[in-house]
Amino acid sequence: MHYQYEPKGVCSRLIDFDIDEQGKITNISFEGGCNGNLKAVGKLCEGMTADEIAGKLLGNTCGFRDTSCADQLSKAVLEAKSKL
């Protein structure tokens, strides 16, 4: 299933990815935000399950914010998993 998520409280405006029946995440991309860093996050998380991504990135912060693009990715994949 293809999934789009509008992150809150961060610079990126949209997170796109695919999730399969086992919760495996592929084709992660971010619109906006820190381009190089977010490309790296996407590559590092490619093929991981939603639970693995959340286990590593949930709660990560950025500067003075209480969230980050990586934290928002965690929330997005868990939301998508709940809709399978």
C-alpha positions in Angstrom: 0.0 0.0 0.0 1.2 3.5 -0.8 1.0 5.9 2.1 1.3 9.7 2.4 1.7 11.5 5.7 1.7 15.2 6.5 4.2 15.7 9.3 3.6 18.2 12.0 6.1 20.6 13.7 9.0 20.0 11.2 10.3 21.5 8.0 9.3 18.6 5.7 5.8 18.9 4.2 5.1 15.4 3.2 6.4 11.8 3.8 5.7 9.2 1.1 6.4 5.4 1.4 5.1 2.0 0.6 4.2 -0.6 3.3 3.6 -4.3 2.6 1.4 -6.8 4.5 4.2 -7.6 6.9 4.8 -3.9 7.7 8.0 -3.6 5.7 8.6 -0.1 4.5 10.1 0.8 1.1 10.4 3.8 -1.3 10.7 6.4 1.5 10.8 10.0 0.4 10.4 13.4 2.0 9.2 16.6 0.5 11.0 19.6 2.0 13.3 19.5 5.0 17.0 18.8 5.1 17.4 17.1 1.7 20.7 15.2 2.3 19.8 14.1 5.8 16.4 12.9 4.8 17.6 11.0 1.8 20.0 9.2 4.2 17.2 8.4 6.7 15.2 7.0 3.8 18.1 4.8 2.6 18.9 3.6 6.2 15.3 2.7 6.9 14.7 1.0 3.5 13.3 -2.5 4.0 12.9 -2.2 7.7 9.5 -2.9 9.4 7.4 -0.1 10.9 8.3 -1.5 14.3 12.0 -1.4 13.6 11.9 2.1 12.4 9.8 3.3 15.3 12.2 1.5 17.7 15.2 3.4 16.4 13.7 6.8 15.6 10.6 7.5 17.7 11.3 10.4 20.1 14.2 11.8 18.1 14.2 15.6 18.4 15.5 18.4 16.1 17.0 21.6 17.7 14.4 23.2 20.0 11.5 21.1 18.6 10.1 18.2 20.5 9.9 16.2 17.3 12.0 15.7 14.1 11.5 14.4 10.6 12.8 11.0 11.7 10.3 11.1 14.7 7.5 12.0 12.2 8.5 9.1 10.0 8.1 6.8 13.0 4.6 8.1 13.6 3.8 7.8 9.9 4.8 4.2 9.6 3.0 3.2 12.8 -0.1 4.9 11.5 0.2 3.1 8.2 0.7 -0.2 9.9 -2.5 0.3 11.9 -4.4 0.6 8.7 -3.2 -2.7 7.2 
